[in-house]
Amino acid sequence: MERYYAVVYPLGNKGKLTIRKLKLIIPGSWILAVIINIPEFIKQDFVEEQNPNYCIYDYDWPQKWMEKSFLLAGICIPMLCFTLMMG
C-alpha cells in the first residue's frame, strides 16, 4: 500500500496513509491472504513413498464450483485490484 501511494503521489502522501488506516489495512491483507489460500492448503498432499519427500498439489476438485471459485478468488479478484490501483 505504501508503494502505491509512493507511485501515485510521488511528491508526498501526507495525511493519505495514517496509522489508523495502516492498523486496518495490514491485518486485513493478512486475513484476506489466509482466506484465499485455504483451498490450496486443503488440496495439498504429502508424498512419503518417494525420495525425497515432497508436497504435491491435486488439481482435481470434488465439485466444479470449487474450481471456479478458486479461480475467481485466487486470480481474477487480485488482478482486478492490481488493475484498479495501477489504472
N, C-alpha and C positions, 0 to 999 in steps of 0.2 A: 504494500500500500504506500509505503514511503517512497518507493521508486516511482510509482505512478504520479504522486504529487511532485516529485523532483523533475519529471519529464514534462508534465502538463504546466507546471508553474516554476520554470527554471530560475526566476528571479527571487523566489521566496514563497513560502507557503504559510506565513504567519497566520495563526488562527484557523487554518484549514484542518490540521490534524492535531487535535488536542489529546490530552491524557485520557479524558473521558471516552473519546472515540476509540482510542487505542485499547482501552480496557474492554470494549465491546468487540472490536474487530479481531484482536488476536485470539481470544478463546473461541469466538465464532468460527474463525477459519480452521482451528484445530478440530472443533466438533464436526464441522462440515466435512473435513478430510476423513475423519474416522467413519462417519456415516456412509460416505461414498465408497470407502474401501471395505466395508463389511462383507459384501458379496465376494470379493477377492479372497478374504480370509476363510470364508465358508467353503469355497470351491478348491482351495489349495490342499494338496495331499502330499504326504511324506513317503518316499520310496526308500525302503531299507535293504531290499534284496541286492541291489547293485552297488558296486564300489566306484566312486564314493557315494555316500548317501546324499540325496538332493530332494528338493521340493518341486512338484510339478503342478501345473495349472490345468484343470479339466474344463474344456470349453463346452461340454455338453450340459446345458441347463435342463432341469427337470420339466420346466414349463416354458413355453415360448415368450410369455410376457416378462419373465425374469431377464431373459437376454435383452429384450427391447428396453426394459427399464435401466439395466446396467449400461447399455449404450447411451441412453439419454442422460443419465446422471453422471456417467464417467467421462463422456466425450463431448456431447452436444452442449450441455449447460456450461461447462468450463470454457469451451471455445466461444460461446456467445458472450460470456463475461469478459474474456480477453478482447474480443472484437469491440465490445462497447467501451471498454476502458481505453483502448488504443485509438478508437474511431474518430 
